[in-house]
Amino acid sequence: MEIQGTRIPRRPLTMPARRRALTMPAWLDRPLTSYYLILGITTLLLALGLVMVLSTSSASQLQAGQPPYAEFQHQLIGAVLGVIGMWIASRLPISAFRAAAYPLIFVSILGLLLTPVIGVTSGGATREIIIGSFAVQPSELAKLAFLLWGSDLLARKEKLGQLEDWHHLLIPLLPGVGMLCMLVMLGDDLGTTFMLLVIFLTLLWVIGTPARLYLGILGMIGLALLLMIVVAPYRFARLTDFIDPSGGPFGANMQSIQGKWAVGSGGWFGVGLGASRQKWGYVPNDTTDFIFAIIGEELGLAGTLCVSLLYGGLAYAGLRVARRVTDTFTRLAAAGATAWIVTQAIVNIAVVVGMLPDTGLPLPLVSYGLSSMLVTLIALGMLMAFAKREPGAAQALAAAGPGPARRALSWLGLNRRRE
């Protein structure tokens, strides 16, 4: 740098700064990196989901003699409401999330109690309550409610210095998740039960549960899940079919076989958006559980890799928030939300490619489903609110000025003022 012919020497980088400069791009080390990664990845996945729901649902609706855009319109309404919820959540203070924990738990328990009574059964599980023209799943709200309640509970206990005793560590957290899991299983929804347990294990991991206790709880959960699979004939049949697949493409394993055919037939770059052949009745649940199979057919290996990388980027951003924030509640909630969304995506993709038996879990932000989309977008808005609490983030937001476009340009280093 020179001023009026005088050369000013550059300040030498310290060793940590030099190491960071050599291992990551400069924009990844900015205070608002997590915030804009979450916002950008959410936007891309949401847009992809709307396009794929339009592609898959129009075919199934036409086959059923229904209006081709009915399901897409529902999904679009859910996306609009979800984006509004995400925007509101991203602007809330941390205290608002903690205050919402107990009311949300109450509403979730009430909804789960009503589901077996007035709910409708779909895909072997009773998890939906019809309100007007929309199907609402209280079990989806239970994920967010348990995450906030568990994070607030552990944060309070840590502040009081009670977590040295394993009784205080597990009570009432373990009975709480056990009660929610039992209520969810009244509707025979093992997939959501598994996700509640993932959130529970994440909270215990982040808070620093002793290894022996953690392994004991992990073994107990594994045994409980195995028993729930064995006692239900249709779930046990899924497991045995996965271990020893048999039958043809129109038999018991139709969904798995046709789903893998759809992924494999896409080649490198797919057959093109809207040009899928498997969505015409060959892949059951192609708008929900198996939408990734149609992505593989229409967008090919390139499309599936891009989707996988987006979830990988979301995992990086969420864990970066959890690592950089200083508040215990924020750290727990950020790690739990990230583990919930990313693990659900991994399980869904693994089922489609034949690495896991069918679980009935949707692909977050992409699969058709109003409740899943709303709750996931609110959880991501919460992550964005936490990202604003990272060191230096508040100063960067203030320096960038109003407006998301100007802030994004500032984050990329394209909005520098001229001296």
VEXDREN-2710 file (C-alpha; in Angstrom, 1 decimal):
% VEXDREN-2710
k/r/px/py/pz
1/MET/0.0/0.0/0.0
2/GLU/1.3/3.5/-0.9
3/ILE/0.2/7.0/0.1
4/GLN/1.8/9.9/-1.9
5/GLY/4.8/7.8/-2.8
6/THR/5.5/6.5/0.6
7/ARG/5.3/2.7/0.9
8/ILE/3.7/1.4/4.1
9/PRO/4.8/-2.1/5.0
10/ARG/2.2/-4.8/5.5
11/ARG/1.6/-6.0/9.0
12/PRO/2.9/-9.6/9.2
13/LEU/0.3/-12.3/9.8
14/THR/0.4/-14.1/13.1
15/MET/0.8/-17.9/13.0
16/PRO/-2.9/-18.7/13.6
17/ALA/-4.0/-16.1/11.0
18/ARG/-1.4/-17.4/8.5
19/ARG/-2.7/-21.0/9.1
20/ARG/-6.3/-19.9/8.5
21/ALA/-5.3/-18.0/5.4
22/LEU/-3.7/-21.1/4.0
23/THR/-6.5/-23.5/4.8
24/MET/-9.7/-21.6/4.0
25/PRO/-11.0/-18.9/1.7
26/ALA/-11.1/-15.4/3.3
27/TRP/-14.9/-15.3/3.1
28/LEU/-15.2/-18.4/5.2
29/ASP/-13.5/-16.7/8.1
30/ARG/-15.9/-13.7/8.2
31/PRO/-18.2/-13.1/11.2
32/LEU/-21.4/-13.5/9.1
33/THR/-20.3/-16.6/7.2
34/SER/-22.7/-18.9/9.1
35/TYR/-25.6/-16.5/8.7
36/TYR/-25.3/-16.2/4.9
37/LEU/-24.5/-19.9/4.4
38/ILE/-27.7/-20.8/6.2
39/LEU/-29.7/-18.2/4.3
40/GLY/-28.3/-19.2/0.9
41/ILE/-28.5/-23.0/1.3
42/THR/-32.0/-22.7/2.7
43/THR/-33.1/-20.6/-0.3
44/LEU/-31.5/-23.1/-2.8
45/LEU/-33.0/-26.2/-1.1
46/LEU/-36.4/-24.5/-0.9
47/ALA/-36.4/-23.5/-4.5
48/LEU/-35.3/-27.0/-5.6
49/GLY/-38.0/-28.6/-3.4
50/LEU/-40.8/-26.5/-5.0
51/VAL/-39.6/-27.4/-8.5
52/MET/-39.4/-31.1/-7.7
53/VAL/-42.8/-31.2/-6.0
54/LEU/-44.3/-29.5/-9.0
55/SER/-42.6/-32.1/-11.2
56/THR/-43.6/-35.2/-9.2
57/SER/-47.0/-34.2/-7.9
58/SER/-48.4/-33.1/-11.3
59/ALA/-47.8/-36.6/-12.6
60/SER/-49.5/-38.3/-9.7
61/GLN/-52.4/-35.9/-9.7
62/LEU/-53.0/-36.3/-13.4
63/GLN/-53.0/-40.1/-13.0
64/ALA/-55.6/-39.8/-10.3
65/GLY/-57.8/-37.5/-12.4
66/GLN/-57.1/-34.5/-10.1
67/PRO/-56.0/-30.9/-10.9
68/PRO/-52.3/-31.2/-11.6
69/TYR/-51.2/-28.2/-9.4
70/ALA/-53.2/-28.9/-6.2
71/GLU/-50.3/-30.3/-4.2
72/PHE/-47.8/-27.8/-5.5
73/GLN/-50.2/-25.0/-4.5
74/HIS/-50.3/-26.4/-0.9
75/GLN/-46.5/-26.6/-0.9
76/LEU/-46.1/-23.1/-2.2
77/ILE/-48.4/-21.8/0.6
78/GLY/-46.3/-23.7/3.1
79/ALA/-43.2/-22.2/1.7
80/VAL/-44.5/-18.7/1.9
81/LEU/-45.7/-19.2/5.5
82/GLY/-42.4/-20.9/6.4
83/VAL/-40.3/-18.1/5.0
84/ILE/-42.3/-15.6/7.0
85/GLY/-41.8/-17.7/10.1
86/MET/-38.1/-18.0/9.3
87/TRP/-37.8/-14.2/8.9
88/ILE/-39.6/-13.6/12.2
89/ALA/-37.5/-16.3/14.0
90/SER/-34.2/-14.8/12.7
91/ARG/-35.1/-11.5/14.3
92/LEU/-36.1/-12.8/17.7
93/PRO/-33.8/-12.5/20.8
94/ILE/-32.5/-15.6/22.5
95/SER/-34.9/-15.1/25.4
96/ALA/-37.9/-15.5/23.1
97/PHE/-36.8/-19.1/22.2
98/ARG/-36.3/-20.0/25.8
99/ALA/-39.7/-18.6/26.7
100/ALA/-41.4/-20.5/23.9
101/ALA/-40.1/-23.9/25.1
102/TYR/-42.8/-24.8/27.6
103/PRO/-45.8/-23.5/25.6
104/LEU/-44.6/-25.5/22.6
105/ILE/-44.1/-28.6/24.7
106/PHE/-47.7/-28.3/26.0
107/VAL/-49.1/-27.8/22.5
108/SER/-47.1/-30.7/21.1
109/ILE/-48.3/-33.1/23.9
110/LEU/-51.9/-32.0/23.3
111/GLY/-51.6/-32.5/19.6
112/LEU/-50.0/-35.9/20.0
113/LEU/-52.7/-37.0/22.4
114/LEU/-55.4/-36.0/19.8
115/THR/-53.7/-37.5/16.8
116/PRO/-54.7/-41.2/17.5
117/VAL/-58.3/-40.0/18.2
118/ILE/-59.0/-37.7/15.3
119/GLY/-56.0/-38.2/13.1
120/VAL/-55.8/-39.9/9.7
121/THR/-53.7/-42.9/8.8
122/SER/-51.2/-42.7/5.9
123/GLY/-48.4/-45.0/5.0
124/GLY/-48.9/-47.2/8.1
125/ALA/-48.7/-44.3/10.5
126/THR/-51.3/-42.1/12.2
127/ARG/-49.6/-38.7/12.5
128/GLU/-51.8/-36.2/10.7
129/ILE/-54.7/-34.1/11.9
130/ILE/-56.8/-32.5/9.1
131/ILE/-57.5/-28.8/9.7
132/GLY/-59.5/-27.4/6.8
133/SER/-57.7/-28.4/3.6
134/PHE/-54.3/-28.9/5.4
135/ALA/-52.8/-31.9/7.1
136/VAL/-50.9/-30.9/10.3
137/GLN/-48.4/-33.2/12.1
138/PRO/-48.0/-32.5/15.8
139/SER/-45.0/-34.8/15.8
140/GLU/-43.0/-32.3/13.6
141/LEU/-43.7/-29.5/16.2
142/ALA/-42.5/-32.0/18.9
143/LYS/-39.0/-32.0/17.5
144/LEU/-38.6/-28.2/17.8
145/ALA/-40.4/-28.1/21.2
146/PHE/-38.2/-30.8/22.7
147/LEU/-35.1/-29.2/21.3
148/LEU/-35.9/-25.8/22.9
149/TRP/-37.1/-27.4/26.2
150/GLY/-34.1/-29.7/26.5
151/SER/-31.6/-26.9/25.7
152/ASP/-33.2/-24.6/28.2
153/LEU/-33.3/-27.3/30.9
154/LEU/-29.7/-28.2/30.5
155/ALA/-28.5/-24.6/30.3
156/ARG/-30.3/-23.8/33.6
157/LYS/-28.8/-26.9/35.3
158/GLU/-25.3/-26.0/34.1
159/LYS/-25.7/-22.5/35.5
160/LEU/-26.7/-24.0/38.9
161/GLY/-23.7/-26.4/38.7
162/GLN/-26.0/-29.5/38.9
163/LEU/-24.6/-31.4/35.9
164/GLU/-21.9/-33.1/37.8
165/ASP/-24.5/-35.5/39.2
166/TRP/-25.9/-37.8/36.5
167/HIS/-29.3/-37.8/38.1
168/HIS/-29.7/-34.1/37.4
169/LEU/-28.2/-34.7/33.9
170/LEU/-30.9/-37.2/32.9
171/ILE/-33.9/-36.1/35.0
172/PRO/-36.3/-34.9/33.8
173/LEU/-34.7/-34.9/30.3
174/LEU/-34.8/-38.7/29.8
175/PRO/-38.4/-39.1/31.1
176/GLY/-39.4/-36.1/28.9
177/VAL/-38.1/-37.6/25.7
178/GLY/-39.4/-41.0/26.7
179/MET/-42.9/-39.6/27.1
180/LEU/-42.8/-37.8/23.7
181/CYS/-41.5/-40.9/22.0
182/MET/-44.4/-43.0/23.5
183/LEU/-46.9/-40.4/22.4
184/VAL/-45.4/-40.4/18.9
185/MET/-45.5/-44.2/18.8
186/LEU/-49.2/-44.1/19.5
187/GLY/-49.4/-43.1/15.9
188/ASP/-46.9/-45.8/14.9
189/ASP/-44.3/-43.2/13.7
190/LEU/-40.9/-44.7/14.3
191/GLY/-39.1/-42.2/12.0
192/THR/-40.0/-39.2/14.1
193/THR/-39.3/-41.2/17.3
194/PHE/-35.8/-41.8/15.9
195/MET/-35.3/-38.1/15.2
196/LEU/-36.4/-37.2/18.8
197/LEU/-33.7/-39.6/20.1
198/VAL/-31.1/-38.0/17.8
199/ILE/-31.9/-34.6/19.3
200/PHE/-31.7/-36.1/22.8
201/LEU/-28.3/-37.7/22.1
202/THR/-26.9/-34.5/20.6
203/LEU/-27.9/-32.5/23.7
204/LEU/-26.2/-35.0/25.9
205/TRP/-23.1/-35.1/23.7
206/VAL/-22.7/-31.3/23.6
207/ILE/-23.3/-30.8/27.3
208/GLY/-20.4/-33.2/28.0
209/THR/-22.0/-36.4/29.3
210/PRO/-19.4/-38.9/30.6
211/ALA/-18.5/-41.5/28.0
212/ARG/-19.6/-44.5/30.0
213/LEU/-23.0/-43.0/30.7
214/TYR/-23.4/-41.9/27.1
215/LEU/-22.6/-45.4/25.8
216/GLY/-25.0/-47.0/28.2
217/ILE/-27.8/-44.7/27.0
218/LEU/-26.9/-45.3/23.4
219/GLY/-27.1/-49.1/23.9
220/MET/-30.4/-48.7/25.7
221/ILE/-31.8/-46.6/22.9
222/GLY/-30.6/-49.1/20.3
223/LEU/-32.2/-52.0/22.1
224/ALA/-35.5/-50.0/22.4
225/LEU/-35.5/-49.2/18.7
226/LEU/-34.8/-52.9/17.8
227/LEU/-37.7/-54.0/20.0
228/MET/-40.1/-51.5/18.4
229/ILE/-39.1/-52.9/15.0
230/VAL/-39.5/-56.5/16.0
231/VAL/-42.9/-56.2/17.6
232/ALA/-44.5/-54.5/14.5
233/PRO/-44.9/-57.0/11.7
234/TYR/-44.7/-54.5/8.8
235/ARG/-41.6/-52.8/10.3
236/PHE/-40.0/-56.2/10.8
237/ALA/-40.8/-57.1/7.2
238/ARG/-39.1/-53.9/6.0
239/LEU/-36.0/-54.9/8.0
240/THR/-35.9/-58.5/6.7
241/ASP/-36.5/-57.3/3.1
242/PHE/-33.6/-54.9/3.5
243/ILE/-31.3/-57.6/4.8
244/ASP/-32.5/-60.2/2.3
245/PRO/-34.1/-58.4/-0.7
246/SER/-36.4/-60.5/-2.8
247/GLY/-39.2/-60.1/-5.3
248/GLY/-39.4/-58.1/-8.5
249/PRO/-39.9/-54.4/-9.3
250/PHE/-43.7/-54.7/-8.7
251/GLY/-43.6/-56.8/-5.6
252/ALA/-43.0/-56.1/-1.9
253/ASN/-39.7/-54.2/-2.6
254/MET/-41.2/-52.1/-5.5
255/GLN/-40.4/-48.8/-3.8
256/SER/-36.8/-49.7/-3.0
257/ILE/-36.1/-51.3/-6.4
258/GLN/-37.8/-48.6/-8.5
259/GLY/-36.2/-45.9/-6.5
260/LYS/-32.7/-47.2/-7.2
261/TRP/-33.6/-47.6/-10.8
262/ALA/-34.7/-44.0/-10.9
263/VAL/-31.4/-42.8/-9.4
264/GLY/-29.3/-45.0/-11.7
265/SER/-31.2/-44.1/-14.9
266/GLY/-30.3/-40.4/-14.5
267/GLY/-26.7/-40.9/-15.5
268/TRP/-24.3/-38.0/-15.1
269/PHE/-26.7/-35.1/-15.8
270/GLY/-30.1/-36.6/-15.7
271/VAL/-33.0/-36.9/-18.2
272/GLY/-34.0/-33.2/-17.7
273/LEU/-36.4/-31.4/-15.3
274/GLY/-39.9/-32.8/-15.7
275/ALA/-38.8/-35.7/-18.0
276/SER/-38.8/-38.5/-15.3
277/ARG/-40.5/-41.7/-16.3
278/GLN/-40.4/-43.3/-12.9
279/LYS/-42.7/-40.7/-11.3
280/TRP/-45.6/-42.0/-13.4
281/GLY/-46.6/-44.5/-10.7
282/TYR/-43.5/-46.6/-10.5
283/VAL/-41.9/-45.0/-7.4
284/PRO/-44.4/-44.9/-4.5
285/ASN/-44.3/-41.7/-2.3
286/ASP/-42.2/-39.9/-4.9
287/THR/-43.3/-36.5/-3.7
288/THR/-42.4/-37.3/0.0
289/ASP/-40.0/-40.0/1.1
290/PHE/-38.5/-40.9/-2.3
291/ILE/-38.3/-37.5/-3.9
292/PHE/-34.5/-37.8/-3.9
293/ALA/-34.9/-40.7/-6.4
294/ILE/-36.6/-38.4/-8.9
295/ILE/-33.9/-35.8/-8.3
296/GLY/-31.4/-38.4/-9.3
297/GLU/-33.3/-39.3/-12.5
298/GLU/-34.0/-35.8/-13.6
299/LEU/-30.8/-34.1/-12.5
300/GLY/-28.4/-37.0/-12.5
301/LEU/-25.4/-37.6/-10.4
302/ALA/-24.5/-33.9/-10.7
303/GLY/-27.8/-33.0/-9.1
304/THR/-27.6/-35.5/-6.3
305/LEU/-24.1/-34.5/-5.5
306/CYS/-25.1/-30.8/-5.4
307/VAL/-28.0/-31.6/-3.0
308/SER/-25.7/-33.6/-0.8
309/LEU/-23.1/-30.8/-0.7
310/LEU/-25.8/-28.3/0.2
311/TYR/-26.7/-30.4/3.3
312/GLY/-23.0/-30.7/4.0
313/GLY/-22.7/-26.9/3.9
314/LEU/-25.7/-26.6/6.2
315/ALA/-24.0/-29.0/8.7
316/TYR/-20.8/-26.9/8.5
317/ALA/-22.7/-23.6/9.1
318/GLY/-24.8/-25.0/12.0
319/LEU/-21.8/-26.5/13.8
320/ARG/-19.8/-23.3/13.2
321/VAL/-22.6/-21.4/15.0
322/ALA/-22.6/-24.0/17.9
323/ARG/-18.8/-23.7/18.2
324/ARG/-18.5/-20.0/18.1
325/VAL/-21.4/-18.8/20.4
326/THR/-20.7/-18.5/24.1
327/ASP/-24.2/-19.0/25.6
328/THR/-24.9/-22.6/26.6
329/PHE/-28.6/-22.6/25.5
330/THR/-27.6/-21.2/22.1
331/ARG/-24.8/-23.8/21.7
332/LEU/-27.1/-26.7/22.6
333/ALA/-30.0/-25.5/20.4
334/ALA/-27.8/-24.8/17.4
335/ALA/-26.1/-28.2/17.6
336/GLY/-29.4/-30.0/18.1
337/ALA/-31.2/-28.3/15.2
338/THR/-28.2/-29.0/12.9
339/ALA/-28.1/-32.7/13.9
340/TRP/-31.8/-33.0/13.5
341/ILE/-32.0/-31.5/10.0
342/VAL/-28.8/-33.0/8.6
343/THR/-29.3/-36.5/10.1
344/GLN/-32.8/-36.6/8.7
345/ALA/-31.4/-35.7/5.2
346/ILE/-28.7/-38.4/5.5
347/VAL/-31.2/-41.0/6.5
348/ASN/-33.6/-40.1/3.7
349/ILE/-30.8/-40.3/1.1
350/ALA/-29.5/-43.5/2.5
351/VAL/-32.9/-45.1/2.3
352/VAL/-33.3/-44.1/-1.4
353/VAL/-29.9/-45.5/-2.4
354/GLY/-30.5/-48.7/-0.5
355/MET/-28.2/-48.3/2.5
356/LEU/-31.0/-48.3/5.1
357/PRO/-34.5/-49.8/5.3
358/ASP/-37.4/-47.4/4.7
359/THR/-38.1/-45.1/7.7
360/GLY/-40.7/-42.7/6.3
361/LEU/-38.7/-39.6/6.9
362/PRO/-39.0/-36.8/4.4
363/LEU/-36.1/-34.9/2.8
364/PRO/-36.0/-31.5/4.7
365/LEU/-37.1/-28.5/2.7
366/VAL/-37.5/-30.6/-0.5
367/SER/-40.1/-33.3/0.2
368/TYR/-43.8/-32.4/0.1
369/GLY/-45.3/-31.7/3.5
370/LEU/-46.6/-28.5/5.1
371/SER/-45.7/-29.3/8.8
372/SER/-42.2/-30.5/8.1
373/MET/-41.4/-27.4/5.9
374/LEU/-42.8/-24.9/8.4
375/VAL/-41.0/-26.3/11.4
376/THR/-37.8/-26.8/9.5
377/LEU/-37.8/-23.2/8.3
378/ILE/-38.5/-21.9/11.7
379/ALA/-35.6/-23.9/13.1
380/LEU/-33.3/-22.5/10.4
381/GLY/-34.5/-19.0/11.2
382/MET/-33.5/-19.7/14.8
383/LEU/-30.1/-20.8/13.6
384/MET/-29.8/-17.5/11.7
385/ALA/-30.7/-15.6/14.9
386/PHE/-28.0/-17.5/16.7
387/ALA/-25.5/-16.7/13.9
388/LYS/-26.0/-13.0/14.6
389/ARG/-24.7/-13.6/18.1
390/GLU/-21.3/-15.0/16.9
391/PRO/-18.3/-12.9/17.8
392/GLY/-18.1/-9.8/15.5
393/ALA/-21.4/-10.6/13.8
394/ALA/-23.3/-7.6/15.4
395/GLN/-20.5/-5.2/14.4
396/ALA/-20.5/-6.6/10.9
397/LEU/-24.2/-6.2/10.5
398/ALA/-24.1/-2.6/11.8
399/ALA/-21.2/-1.7/9.5
400/ALA/-22.9/-3.2/6.5
401/GLY/-26.0/-1.0/6.9
402/PRO/-29.6/-1.8/6.3
403/GLY/-30.8/-4.2/3.6
404/PRO/-29.9/-7.9/3.0
405/ALA/-28.4/-7.2/-0.5
406/ARG/-25.9/-4.6/0.9
407/ARG/-25.0/-6.8/3.8
408/ALA/-24.4/-9.7/1.4
409/LEU/-22.1/-7.5/-0.7
410/SER/-20.3/-6.4/2.3
411/TRP/-19.8/-10.0/3.5
412/LEU/-18.3/-10.8/0.1
413/GLY/-16.1/-7.8/0.2
414/LEU/-17.8/-6.1/-2.7
415/ASN/-19.3/-3.1/-0.9
416/ARG/-16.2/-1.3/0.3
417/ARG/-16.4/2.4/0.5
418/ARG/-13.9/4.5/-1.3
419/GLU/-11.5/6.6/0.8
END
